[in-house]
């Protein structure tokens, strides 16, 4: 299993949906800011929007990332 799929799956173990959302956002931030992996960050933020609906933080991050690429 690829690394970018493992972290969101771990977030599924969170106690509630809000905690899961926060963990997924953090994964996206790590990919973007710490690892410099725009592709994995985009994948993570797109999964957030798919799973949680129109999350303002994820949509903003996607907009920023798409403008950079």
NURO-308012 format. One record per residue: residue number from 1; residue in one letter; chain; x, y, z of N, C-alpha, C, CB in turn. Coordinates in Angstrom, 2 decimals, always signed. Glycine has a CB too. Layout:
{num=NUM	residu=A	chaine=A	n.xx=X	n.yy=Y	n.zz=Z	ca.xx=X	ca.yy=Y	ca.zz=Z	c.xx=X	c.yy=Y	c.zz=Z	cb.xx=X	cb.yy=Y	cb.zz=Z}
...
//
This chain:
{num=1	residu=X	chaine=A	n.xx=+0.85	n.yy=-1.17	n.zz=+0.00	ca.xx=+0.00	ca.yy=+0.00	ca.zz=+0.00	c.xx=+0.89	c.yy=+1.24	c.zz=+0.00	cb.xx=-0.96	cb.yy=+0.00	cb.zz=+1.22}
{num=2	residu=X	chaine=A	n.xx=+0.55	n.yy=+2.21	n.zz=-0.81	ca.xx=+1.38	ca.yy=+3.40	ca.zz=-0.88	c.xx=+1.25	c.yy=+4.22	c.zz=+0.40	cb.xx=+0.99	cb.yy=+4.25	cb.zz=-2.10}
{num=3	residu=X	chaine=A	n.xx=+2.28	n.yy=+5.00	n.zz=+0.65	ca.xx=+2.34	ca.yy=+5.76	ca.zz=+1.90	c.xx=+1.21	c.yy=+6.77	c.zz=+2.00	cb.xx=+3.67	cb.yy=+6.47	cb.zz=+2.01}
{num=4	residu=X	chaine=A	n.xx=+0.84	n.yy=+7.41	n.zz=+0.90	ca.xx=-0.20	ca.yy=+8.44	ca.zz=+0.99	c.xx=-1.58	c.yy=+7.86	c.zz=+1.26	cb.xx=-0.24	cb.yy=+9.25	cb.zz=-0.28}
{num=5	residu=X	chaine=A	n.xx=-1.76	n.yy=+6.56	n.zz=+1.11	ca.xx=-3.04	ca.yy=+5.94	ca.zz=+1.44	c.xx=-3.08	c.yy=+5.44	c.zz=+2.87	cb.xx=-3.31	cb.yy=+4.78	cb.zz=+0.49}
{num=6	residu=X	chaine=A	n.xx=-1.94	n.yy=+5.21	n.zz=+3.49	ca.xx=-1.90	ca.yy=+4.68	ca.zz=+4.85	c.xx=-2.35	c.yy=+5.72	c.zz=+5.87	cb.xx=-0.50	cb.yy=+4.20	cb.zz=+5.18}
{num=7	residu=X	chaine=A	n.xx=-1.87	n.yy=+6.93	n.zz=+5.75	ca.xx=-2.19	ca.yy=+7.95	ca.zz=+6.75	c.xx=-3.69	c.yy=+8.25	c.zz=+6.82	cb.xx=-1.42	cb.yy=+9.23	cb.zz=+6.44}
{num=8	residu=X	chaine=A	n.xx=-4.38	n.yy=+8.47	n.zz=+5.69	ca.xx=-5.82	ca.yy=+8.68	ca.zz=+5.79	c.xx=-6.55	c.yy=+7.47	c.zz=+6.38	cb.xx=-6.39	cb.yy=+9.01	cb.zz=+4.44}
{num=9	residu=X	chaine=A	n.xx=-6.08	n.yy=+6.27	n.zz=+6.10	ca.xx=-6.72	ca.yy=+5.08	ca.zz=+6.68	c.xx=-6.54	c.yy=+5.07	c.zz=+8.19	cb.xx=-6.13	cb.yy=+3.80	cb.zz=+6.07}
{num=10	residu=X	chaine=A	n.xx=-5.38	n.yy=+5.50	n.zz=+8.66	ca.xx=-5.18	ca.yy=+5.58	ca.zz=+10.10	c.xx=-6.14	c.yy=+6.59	c.zz=+10.72	cb.xx=-3.72	cb.yy=+5.97	cb.zz=+10.43}
{num=11	residu=X	chaine=A	n.xx=-6.42	n.yy=+7.65	n.zz=+10.00	ca.xx=-7.35	ca.yy=+8.65	ca.zz=+10.52	c.xx=-8.74	c.yy=+8.06	c.zz=+10.71	cb.xx=-7.43	cb.yy=+9.85	cb.zz=+9.57}
{num=12	residu=X	chaine=A	n.xx=-9.08	n.yy=+7.03	n.zz=+9.95	ca.xx=-10.38	ca.yy=+6.38	ca.zz=+10.10	c.xx=-10.54	c.yy=+5.74	c.zz=+11.47	cb.xx=-10.57	cb.yy=+5.33	cb.zz=+9.01}
{num=13	residu=X	chaine=A	n.xx=-9.45	n.yy=+5.51	n.zz=+12.17	ca.xx=-9.50	ca.yy=+4.93	ca.zz=+13.51	c.xx=-9.83	c.yy=+5.97	c.zz=+14.58	cb.xx=-8.18	cb.yy=+4.26	cb.zz=+13.83}
{num=14	residu=X	chaine=A	n.xx=-9.95	n.yy=+7.21	n.zz=+14.20	ca.xx=-10.26	ca.yy=+8.28	ca.zz=+15.14	c.xx=-11.59	c.yy=+8.00	c.zz=+15.83	cb.xx=-10.29	cb.yy=+9.65	cb.zz=+14.42}
{num=15	residu=X	chaine=A	n.xx=-11.75	n.yy=+8.58	n.zz=+17.00	ca.xx=-12.95	ca.yy=+8.35	ca.zz=+17.80	c.xx=-14.22	c.yy=+8.95	c.zz=+17.20	cb.xx=-12.75	cb.yy=+8.91	cb.zz=+19.17}
{num=16	residu=X	chaine=A	n.xx=-14.11	n.yy=+10.07	n.zz=+16.52	ca.xx=-15.29	ca.yy=+10.68	ca.zz=+15.93	c.xx=-14.93	c.yy=+11.36	c.zz=+14.61	cb.xx=-15.92	cb.yy=+11.68	cb.zz=+16.90}
{num=17	residu=X	chaine=A	n.xx=-15.94	n.yy=+11.79	n.zz=+13.90	ca.xx=-15.75	ca.yy=+12.37	ca.zz=+12.58	c.xx=-14.92	c.yy=+13.65	c.zz=+12.62	cb.xx=-17.10	cb.yy=+12.65	cb.zz=+11.94}
{num=18	residu=X	chaine=A	n.xx=-15.13	n.yy=+14.48	n.zz=+13.62	ca.xx=-14.38	ca.yy=+15.73	ca.zz=+13.73	c.xx=-12.88	c.yy=+15.44	c.zz=+13.93	cb.xx=-14.92	cb.yy=+16.59	cb.zz=+14.90}
{num=19	residu=X	chaine=A	n.xx=-12.57	n.yy=+14.48	n.zz=+14.77	ca.xx=-11.17	ca.yy=+14.11	ca.zz=+15.00	c.xx=-10.56	c.yy=+13.54	c.zz=+13.72	cb.xx=-11.06	cb.yy=+13.09	cb.zz=+16.15}
{num=20	residu=X	chaine=A	n.xx=-11.32	n.yy=+12.73	n.zz=+13.02	ca.xx=-10.87	ca.yy=+12.16	ca.zz=+11.75	c.xx=-10.56	c.yy=+13.27	c.zz=+10.74	cb.xx=-11.93	cb.yy=+11.20	cb.zz=+11.18}
{num=21	residu=X	chaine=A	n.xx=-11.45	n.yy=+14.25	n.zz=+10.65	ca.xx=-11.25	ca.yy=+15.38	ca.zz=+9.75	c.xx=-9.98	c.yy=+16.13	c.zz=+10.10	cb.xx=-12.46	cb.yy=+16.33	cb.zz=+9.80}
{num=22	residu=X	chaine=A	n.xx=-9.77	n.yy=+16.40	n.zz=+11.38	ca.xx=-8.58	ca.yy=+17.13	ca.zz=+11.81	c.xx=-7.30	c.yy=+16.35	c.zz=+11.48	cb.xx=-8.64	cb.yy=+17.42	cb.zz=+13.31}
{num=23	residu=X	chaine=A	n.xx=-7.33	n.yy=+15.04	n.zz=+11.69	ca.xx=-6.17	ca.yy=+14.22	ca.zz=+11.36	c.xx=-5.89	c.yy=+14.21	c.zz=+9.85	cb.xx=-6.38	cb.yy=+12.78	cb.zz=+11.85}
{num=24	residu=X	chaine=A	n.xx=-6.93	n.yy=+14.13	n.zz=+9.07	ca.xx=-6.75	ca.yy=+14.15	ca.zz=+7.61	c.xx=-6.19	c.yy=+15.49	c.zz=+7.15	cb.xx=-8.08	cb.yy=+13.87	cb.zz=+6.90}
{num=25	residu=X	chaine=A	n.xx=-6.69	n.yy=+16.58	n.zz=+7.71	ca.xx=-6.14	ca.yy=+17.90	ca.zz=+7.38	c.xx=-4.66	c.yy=+17.95	c.zz=+7.71	cb.xx=-6.89	cb.yy=+19.01	cb.zz=+8.13}
{num=26	residu=X	chaine=A	n.xx=-4.29	n.yy=+17.40	n.zz=+8.87	ca.xx=-2.89	ca.yy=+17.42	ca.zz=+9.29	c.xx=-2.01	c.yy=+16.63	c.zz=+8.32	cb.xx=-2.75	cb.yy=+16.84	cb.zz=+10.71}
{num=27	residu=X	chaine=A	n.xx=-2.52	n.yy=+15.52	n.zz=+7.83	ca.xx=-1.79	ca.yy=+14.73	ca.zz=+6.84	c.xx=-1.54	c.yy=+15.58	c.zz=+5.59	cb.xx=-2.57	cb.yy=+13.44	cb.zz=+6.47}
{num=28	residu=X	chaine=A	n.xx=-2.55	n.yy=+16.28	n.zz=+5.13	ca.xx=-2.38	ca.yy=+17.16	ca.zz=+3.97	c.xx=-1.35	c.yy=+18.24	c.zz=+4.21	cb.xx=-3.70	cb.yy=+17.80	cb.zz=+3.61}
{num=29	residu=X	chaine=A	n.xx=-1.38	n.yy=+18.82	n.zz=+5.41	ca.xx=-0.41	ca.yy=+19.86	ca.zz=+5.75	c.xx=+1.02	c.yy=+19.31	c.zz=+5.76	cb.xx=-0.75	cb.yy=+20.48	cb.zz=+7.12}
{num=30	residu=X	chaine=A	n.xx=+1.19	n.yy=+18.12	n.zz=+6.29	ca.xx=+2.53	ca.yy=+17.52	ca.zz=+6.34	c.xx=+3.04	c.yy=+17.27	c.zz=+4.92	cb.xx=+2.50	cb.yy=+16.18	cb.zz=+7.15}
{num=31	residu=X	chaine=A	n.xx=+2.20	n.yy=+16.69	n.zz=+4.07	ca.xx=+2.62	ca.yy=+16.48	ca.zz=+2.69	c.xx=+3.02	c.yy=+17.79	c.zz=+2.02	cb.xx=+1.50	cb.yy=+15.80	cb.zz=+1.89}
{num=32	residu=X	chaine=A	n.xx=+2.21	n.yy=+18.81	n.zz=+2.22	ca.xx=+2.46	ca.yy=+20.09	ca.zz=+1.56	c.xx=+3.66	c.yy=+20.83	c.zz=+2.15	cb.xx=+1.23	cb.yy=+20.96	cb.zz=+1.64}
{num=33	residu=X	chaine=A	n.xx=+3.65	n.yy=+21.02	n.zz=+3.46	ca.xx=+4.63	ca.yy=+21.90	ca.zz=+4.10	c.xx=+5.93	c.yy=+21.21	c.zz=+4.48	cb.xx=+4.03	cb.yy=+22.50	cb.zz=+5.31}
{num=34	residu=X	chaine=A	n.xx=+5.86	n.yy=+20.02	n.zz=+5.00	ca.xx=+7.06	ca.yy=+19.35	ca.zz=+5.51	c.xx=+7.75	c.yy=+18.50	c.zz=+4.45	cb.xx=+6.70	cb.yy=+18.48	cb.zz=+6.70}
{num=35	residu=X	chaine=A	n.xx=+6.95	n.yy=+17.84	n.zz=+3.61	ca.xx=+7.52	ca.yy=+16.92	ca.zz=+2.63	c.xx=+7.60	c.yy=+17.52	c.zz=+1.22	cb.xx=+6.72	cb.yy=+15.66	cb.zz=+2.59}
{num=36	residu=X	chaine=A	n.xx=+6.94	n.yy=+18.65	n.zz=+1.02	ca.xx=+6.97	ca.yy=+19.29	ca.zz=-0.29	c.xx=+6.34	c.yy=+18.45	c.zz=-1.40	cb.xx=+8.37	cb.yy=+19.61	cb.zz=-0.66}
{num=37	residu=X	chaine=A	n.xx=+5.37	n.yy=+17.64	n.zz=-1.05	ca.xx=+4.73	ca.yy=+16.76	ca.zz=-2.02	c.xx=+3.33	c.yy=+17.28	c.zz=-2.36	cb.xx=+4.65	cb.yy=+15.32	cb.zz=-1.47}
{num=38	residu=X	chaine=A	n.xx=+3.29	n.yy=+18.15	n.zz=-3.35	ca.xx=+2.02	ca.yy=+18.75	ca.zz=-3.74	c.xx=+1.03	c.yy=+17.68	c.zz=-4.23	cb.xx=+2.24	cb.yy=+19.80	cb.zz=-4.83}
{num=39	residu=X	chaine=A	n.xx=+1.52	n.yy=+16.69	n.zz=-4.96	ca.xx=+0.64	ca.yy=+15.65	ca.zz=-5.49	c.xx=-0.06	c.yy=+14.88	c.zz=-4.37	cb.xx=+1.42	cb.yy=+14.68	cb.zz=-6.37}
{num=40	residu=X	chaine=A	n.xx=+0.70	n.yy=+14.47	n.zz=-3.35	ca.xx=+0.10	ca.yy=+13.75	ca.zz=-2.23	c.xx=-0.81	c.yy=+14.65	c.zz=-1.41	cb.xx=+1.17	cb.yy=+13.16	cb.zz=-1.34}
{num=41	residu=X	chaine=A	n.xx=-0.44	n.yy=+15.91	n.zz=-1.27	ca.xx=-1.30	ca.yy=+16.85	ca.zz=-0.54	c.xx=-2.62	c.yy=+17.02	c.zz=-1.28	cb.xx=-0.59	cb.yy=+18.22	cb.zz=-0.38}
{num=42	residu=X	chaine=A	n.xx=-2.56	n.yy=+17.17	n.zz=-2.58	ca.xx=-3.78	ca.yy=+17.32	ca.zz=-3.38	c.xx=-4.66	c.yy=+16.07	c.zz=-3.23	cb.xx=-3.43	cb.yy=+17.56	cb.zz=-4.88}
{num=43	residu=X	chaine=A	n.xx=-4.05	n.yy=+14.91	n.zz=-3.32	ca.xx=-4.81	ca.yy=+13.66	ca.zz=-3.16	c.xx=-5.49	c.yy=+13.63	c.zz=-1.80	cb.xx=-3.88	cb.yy=+12.44	cb.zz=-3.33}
{num=44	residu=X	chaine=A	n.xx=-4.77	n.yy=+14.00	n.zz=-0.76	ca.xx=-5.33	ca.yy=+13.98	ca.zz=+0.59	c.xx=-6.48	c.yy=+14.97	c.zz=+0.72	cb.xx=-4.24	cb.yy=+14.29	cb.zz=+1.62}
{num=45	residu=X	chaine=A	n.xx=-6.28	n.yy=+16.20	n.zz=+0.25	ca.xx=-7.34	ca.yy=+17.21	ca.zz=+0.36	c.xx=-8.56	c.yy=+16.83	c.zz=-0.48	cb.xx=-6.81	cb.yy=+18.59	cb.zz=-0.08}
{num=46	residu=X	chaine=A	n.xx=-8.35	n.yy=+16.20	n.zz=-1.63	ca.xx=-9.48	ca.yy=+15.75	ca.zz=-2.45	c.xx=-10.26	c.yy=+14.65	c.zz=-1.73	cb.xx=-8.99	cb.yy=+15.25	cb.zz=-3.82}
{num=47	residu=X	chaine=A	n.xx=-9.55	n.yy=+13.77	n.zz=-1.04	ca.xx=-10.22	ca.yy=+12.72	ca.zz=-0.25	c.xx=-11.04	c.yy=+13.35	c.zz=+0.88	cb.xx=-9.18	cb.yy=+11.72	cb.zz=+0.33}
{num=48	residu=X	chaine=A	n.xx=-10.51	n.yy=+14.41	n.zz=+1.49	ca.xx=-11.25	ca.yy=+15.11	ca.zz=+2.55	c.xx=-12.57	c.yy=+15.64	c.zz=+2.00	cb.xx=-10.41	cb.yy=+16.26	cb.zz=+3.15}
{num=49	residu=X	chaine=A	n.xx=-12.50	n.yy=+16.32	n.zz=+0.85	ca.xx=-13.72	ca.yy=+16.89	ca.zz=+0.25	c.xx=-14.69	c.yy=+15.77	c.zz=-0.12	cb.xx=-13.37	cb.yy=+17.74	cb.zz=-1.00}
{num=50	residu=X	chaine=A	n.xx=-14.16	n.yy=+14.67	n.zz=-0.61	ca.xx=-15.01	ca.yy=+13.54	ca.zz=-0.99	c.xx=-15.70	c.yy=+12.94	c.zz=+0.23	cb.xx=-14.19	cb.yy=+12.47	cb.zz=-1.70}
{num=51	residu=X	chaine=A	n.xx=-14.97	n.yy=+12.81	n.zz=+1.32	ca.xx=-15.51	ca.yy=+12.14	ca.zz=+2.52	c.xx=-16.32	c.yy=+13.05	c.zz=+3.42	cb.xx=-14.40	cb.yy=+11.55	cb.zz=+3.31}
{num=52	residu=X	chaine=A	n.xx=-15.93	n.yy=+14.33	n.zz=+3.50	ca.xx=-16.55	ca.yy=+15.22	ca.zz=+4.48	c.xx=-17.35	c.yy=+16.36	c.zz=+3.85	cb.xx=-15.49	cb.yy=+15.80	cb.zz=+5.37}
{num=53	residu=X	chaine=A	n.xx=-17.42	n.yy=+16.42	n.zz=+2.56	ca.xx=-18.13	ca.yy=+17.51	ca.zz=+1.90	c.xx=-17.21	c.yy=+18.70	c.zz=+1.70	cb.xx=-19.35	cb.yy=+17.91	cb.zz=+2.72}
{num=54	residu=X	chaine=A	n.xx=-17.78	n.yy=+19.81	n.zz=+1.47	ca.xx=-17.03	ca.yy=+21.01	ca.zz=+1.11	c.xx=-16.36	c.yy=+21.63	c.zz=+2.34	cb.xx=-17.96	cb.yy=+22.04	cb.zz=+0.45}
{num=55	residu=X	chaine=A	n.xx=-15.27	n.yy=+21.02	n.zz=+2.79	ca.xx=-14.51	ca.yy=+21.52	ca.zz=+3.93	c.xx=-13.72	c.yy=+22.76	c.zz=+3.50	cb.xx=-13.55	cb.yy=+20.42	cb.zz=+4.49}
{num=56	residu=X	chaine=A	n.xx=-13.96	n.yy=+23.87	n.zz=+4.15	ca.xx=-13.36	ca.yy=+25.15	ca.zz=+3.77	c.xx=-11.83	c.yy=+25.09	c.zz=+3.77	cb.xx=-13.83	cb.yy=+26.25	cb.zz=+4.72}
{num=57	residu=X	chaine=A	n.xx=-11.25	n.yy=+24.45	n.zz=+4.75	ca.xx=-9.79	ca.yy=+24.34	ca.zz=+4.83	c.xx=-9.24	c.yy=+23.53	c.zz=+3.67	cb.xx=-9.37	cb.yy=+23.71	cb.zz=+6.16}
{num=58	residu=X	chaine=A	n.xx=-9.85	n.yy=+22.41	n.zz=+3.38	ca.xx=-9.39	ca.yy=+21.56	ca.zz=+2.28	c.xx=-9.57	c.yy=+22.25	c.zz=+0.93	cb.xx=-10.14	cb.yy=+20.22	cb.zz=+2.28}
{num=59	residu=X	chaine=A	n.xx=-10.70	n.yy=+22.89	n.zz=+0.74	ca.xx=-10.95	ca.yy=+23.59	ca.zz=-0.53	c.xx=-9.94	c.yy=+24.73	c.zz=-0.71	cb.xx=-12.40	cb.yy=+24.14	cb.zz=-0.57}
{num=60	residu=X	chaine=A	n.xx=-9.66	n.yy=+25.46	n.zz=+0.35	ca.xx=-8.67	ca.yy=+26.52	ca.zz=+0.28	c.xx=-7.29	c.yy=+25.99	c.zz=-0.05	cb.xx=-8.62	cb.yy=+27.28	cb.zz=+1.58}
{num=61	residu=X	chaine=A	n.xx=-6.93	n.yy=+24.87	n.zz=+0.55	ca.xx=-5.63	ca.yy=+24.26	ca.zz=+0.27	c.xx=-5.56	c.yy=+23.79	c.zz=-1.18	cb.xx=-5.36	cb.yy=+23.09	cb.zz=+1.23}
{num=62	residu=X	chaine=A	n.xx=-6.64	n.yy=+23.17	n.zz=-1.67	ca.xx=-6.66	ca.yy=+22.73	ca.zz=-3.07	c.xx=-6.53	c.yy=+23.91	c.zz=-4.01	cb.xx=-7.96	cb.yy=+21.97	cb.zz=-3.37}
{num=63	residu=X	chaine=A	n.xx=-7.22	n.yy=+24.99	n.zz=-3.74	ca.xx=-7.12	ca.yy=+26.19	ca.zz=-4.57	c.xx=-5.69	c.yy=+26.68	c.zz=-4.62	cb.xx=-8.05	cb.yy=+27.30	cb.zz=-4.06}
{num=64	residu=X	chaine=A	n.xx=-5.07	n.yy=+26.78	n.zz=-3.47	ca.xx=-3.68	ca.yy=+27.25	ca.zz=-3.37	c.xx=-2.74	c.yy=+26.32	c.zz=-4.14	cb.xx=-3.25	cb.yy=+27.35	cb.zz=-1.89}
{num=65	residu=X	chaine=A	n.xx=-2.89	n.yy=+25.01	n.zz=-3.94	ca.xx=-2.02	ca.yy=+24.03	ca.zz=-4.59	c.xx=-2.22	c.yy=+24.03	c.zz=-6.10	cb.xx=-2.28	cb.yy=+22.64	cb.zz=-4.02}
{num=66	residu=X	chaine=A	n.xx=-3.46	n.yy=+24.11	n.zz=-6.55	ca.xx=-3.72	ca.yy=+24.13	ca.zz=-8.00	c.xx=-3.15	c.yy=+25.38	c.zz=-8.63	cb.xx=-5.23	cb.yy=+24.04	cb.zz=-8.29}
{num=67	residu=X	chaine=A	n.xx=-3.19	n.yy=+26.50	n.zz=-7.93	ca.xx=-2.63	ca.yy=+27.74	ca.zz=-8.47	c.xx=-1.11	c.yy=+27.67	c.zz=-8.58	cb.xx=-3.03	cb.yy=+28.93	cb.zz=-7.60}
{num=68	residu=X	chaine=A	n.xx=-0.47	n.yy=+26.88	n.zz=-7.72	ca.xx=+0.99	ca.yy=+26.74	ca.zz=-7.73	c.xx=+1.47	c.yy=+25.79	c.zz=-8.82	cb.xx=+1.47	cb.yy=+26.25	cb.zz=-6.38}
{num=69	residu=X	chaine=A	n.xx=+0.59	n.yy=+24.87	n.zz=-9.24	ca.xx=+1.03	ca.yy=+23.86	ca.zz=-10.22	c.xx=+0.61	c.yy=+24.23	c.zz=-11.62	cb.xx=+0.47	cb.yy=+22.51	cb.zz=-9.87}
//
